[in-house]
Amino acid sequence: MAPPPLLALQGATITFGGRPLFEAVDVAIGRGDKLCLVGRNGSGKSTLLRLLAGENPPDGGERFIQPGCRIGTLPQEPDITGFSTVHDFVAAGLPAGDESALHRVDAVLDRLQLVPERPLTVLSGGKLRRTALARALVGNPDVLLLDEPTNHLDLPTIEWLETELLAFRGGLLVISHDRAFLTRLARRVWWLDRGQVRQSDRPFAEFEAWQAERFAADEEAAHKLDRKIVSETLWMREGLSARRTRNMGRVRALQDLRQNRADHVAGGRQVRMAIAESETGGRLVIEAERISKSFETSQGHRPMVQDFSTRILRGDRVGVIGRNGAGKTTLLKLLTGRLEPDSGTVRLSSTLEPAYFDQKRAALDPEAGLRQVLCPFGGDSVMVNGKPRHVASYLKDFLFDSRQLDSPVRTLSGGERNRLLLALLFARPSNLLIMDEPTNDLDMDTLDLLQEVLSDYQGTLLLVSHDRDFLDRLVTSTIAVEGDGVVAEYTGGYSDYIRQRPPPPSTASTSLKPTRPTGTEALPTTKTKRKLGYRQQRELDQLPERIDTLMRAIAVLTEQVADPTLFRRDQAAFSRLSAELEARQAELAVAEESWLELEALREELERG
């Protein structure tokens, strides 16, 4: 007989102003479970987590918790009201009456490298997230409920957290958009979809395949529903006498069928994104030669960037990674001309039209309405790629309802604020996007679309991100800001960086301290076969067709230029065709060189 769960919901329903957000939910968390909860923004994931934590009561159904079970929670936006220091806030996570265990507070703060006396009001987003994690962990919980734990964390902290959670022996439920984090951690999946929790006993690595199977089954059910709607509608319309005596129960059943069909359609609603682009200008966007920058701090002279050089060309998508405080923002300011280097030079294209995505969302006034954010000078039209669009229609592309037009920004969720900032950013023509952690709080469907839109962007992208999967799918090169002024550039995404970077001589003093051994839950040490990053593999797959197309065009142009009468008949045409032939030959040389480099890299990776 299976042991009773530590925590469960039975028939749980939550209703917000009419229709249920979700209803009749039956879920349970047992000891040793490692679960993830996924779903679109606004589907109710955080609400479900709060029900499990006992913070909100359900409108229907009940919650079960084993007597004595301790729960540790990490909300998406921790409330620090009433606490002055890091130590005070973390100590509040100890069970009531267990103040004698204050030594655990010091231990967890030490593991997470947090200063106990530091005021909470001066903490960065990453430090505040680590402080909230410390509070969730300090009480030795039996169940951990974590809402977006990787938001604002740097990669070393995320990797430490993965190891810590793999070693956790209690029950774990985590909401996250970070695919790499969930792939390593989650052994079962809860998918909150259109008011129902679908459960899979397969690990998150197989989620997309399972989701595709569910969508296929839904599509078949939708076809059957359509046929039934047609049949019932015919019945309603047939017979003169039936119009007065028709069965009203059957009419109501038809209305329910139509509502169910509408729910299927609504479930497929997607964000629609497009970036307004300006003229791309020259090929060279940014050229930095041996730049250095340092600051004088209370701890003395601190180098941020030392002797770094790079050339960024039009169409490059450059990822910037590094631990919090290592100097990523300083590097971006140097590369975009907002900060002068102490030595070295930075040359920028004269035609740059940059657009910035700030993870702190400074461009959004919390008291302004959505209409005011996009139309600061009044009116109902927003200029998108040089053409006016009604603000309600444009915001609908980013999944906002027209009823939200005059709602203040402060009432929006984290994901909604990020979508609003993307709407503001993408409306403005640009040829250089600088994006600082754009993936925070976005659901996976929106992340996939954002990745596609950025892949198709003809301008240049500088992307700061701690999302390893997003980097692997998107960027063409990675600049790693390692700290103490050390900055280096690597070809490809995050996985390529891990493969190429030199091994550290010793554990850096700034890294998180190792946690206890993970025992049987440690990751396997079997060597895995390396492969090209997503972007590199796609480019390698597309290059042969591109080369064939160029060769055919060159053959046609060569034949036209070789016509001995062309020059005498039309000198302008001869000059134009000759220039086009030269350009196609140059493109072919670049394409062939790229194919050779990528094919050689693929073979090297497969050999291991």
Secondary structure as GFF3:
##gff-version 3
##sequence-region A 1 608
A	DSSP	beta_strand	7	15	.	.	.	ID=ss1
A	DSSP	beta_strand	20	29	.	.	.	ID=ss2
A	DSSP	beta_strand	34	38	.	.	.	ID=ss3
A	DSSP	alpha_helix	45	53	.	.	.	ID=ss4
A	DSSP	beta_strand	60	65	.	.	.	ID=ss5
A	DSSP	beta_strand	71	74	.	.	.	ID=ss6
A	DSSP	alpha_helix	86	91	.	.	.	ID=ss7
A	DSSP	three_ten_helix	99	101	.	.	.	ID=ss8
A	DSSP	alpha_helix	102	111	.	.	.	ID=ss9
A	DSSP	three_ten_helix	120	122	.	.	.	ID=ss10
A	DSSP	alpha_helix	125	138	.	.	.	ID=ss11
A	DSSP	beta_strand	143	147	.	.	.	ID=ss12
A	DSSP	alpha_helix	155	167	.	.	.	ID=ss13
A	DSSP	beta_strand	171	175	.	.	.	ID=ss14
A	DSSP	alpha_helix	179	185	.	.	.	ID=ss15
A	DSSP	beta_strand	188	193	.	.	.	ID=ss16
A	DSSP	beta_strand	196	200	.	.	.	ID=ss17
A	DSSP	three_ten_helix	204	206	.	.	.	ID=ss18
A	DSSP	alpha_helix	207	237	.	.	.	ID=ss19
A	DSSP	alpha_helix	242	245	.	.	.	ID=ss20
A	DSSP	alpha_helix	248	267	.	.	.	ID=ss21
A	DSSP	beta_strand	284	297	.	.	.	ID=ss22
A	DSSP	beta_strand	300	313	.	.	.	ID=ss23
A	DSSP	beta_strand	317	321	.	.	.	ID=ss24
A	DSSP	alpha_helix	328	335	.	.	.	ID=ss25
A	DSSP	beta_strand	343	348	.	.	.	ID=ss26
A	DSSP	beta_strand	354	357	.	.	.	ID=ss27
A	DSSP	alpha_helix	370	374	.	.	.	ID=ss28
A	DSSP	beta_strand	381	384	.	.	.	ID=ss29
A	DSSP	beta_strand	387	390	.	.	.	ID=ss30
A	DSSP	alpha_helix	391	396	.	.	.	ID=ss31
A	DSSP	three_ten_helix	402	404	.	.	.	ID=ss32
A	DSSP	three_ten_helix	409	411	.	.	.	ID=ss33
A	DSSP	alpha_helix	414	427	.	.	.	ID=ss34
A	DSSP	beta_strand	432	436	.	.	.	ID=ss35
A	DSSP	alpha_helix	444	456	.	.	.	ID=ss36
A	DSSP	beta_strand	460	464	.	.	.	ID=ss37
A	DSSP	alpha_helix	468	474	.	.	.	ID=ss38
A	DSSP	beta_strand	477	483	.	.	.	ID=ss39
A	DSSP	beta_strand	486	491	.	.	.	ID=ss40
A	DSSP	alpha_helix	494	500	.	.	.	ID=ss41
A	DSSP	three_ten_helix	519	521	.	.	.	ID=ss42
A	DSSP	alpha_helix	534	561	.	.	.	ID=ss43
A	DSSP	alpha_helix	566	569	.	.	.	ID=ss44
A	DSSP	alpha_helix	571	607	.	.	.	ID=ss45
###
